[in-house]
């Protein structure tokens, strides 16, 4: 069995522990190891059409795009997961919100000064 099929078999067994609200846990550590071993990167979050989304990224390394496409071509059909390649632009990228602590920080009004040390 090839590496991508091993990955997806593992993912199907462990996907219940990979929902973004369950981060961190041991399943995420293993996800790191499995995806990084293929020279790829990942992100988990809410899906567009389904509850969860696993995005496989090449982190700007175009030579790895074929690997990412090959991996996603073998992705299983799961009821609450969708899969995509390459990270998409995010809405509200400049806002950090921690609702449980009533904290909201926006970077849109920050001034940045770069200093040489």
Protein Blocks (a to p, Z undefined) as FASTA:
>chain_A
ZZklmmmmmmmmmmmmmcfklpccfklmmmmmmmmmnopacdddddfklmbdcdddeehp
aklmmmmmmmmmmpccdfkbccdehiaddehklbccdfknopacdfklcccddddZZ
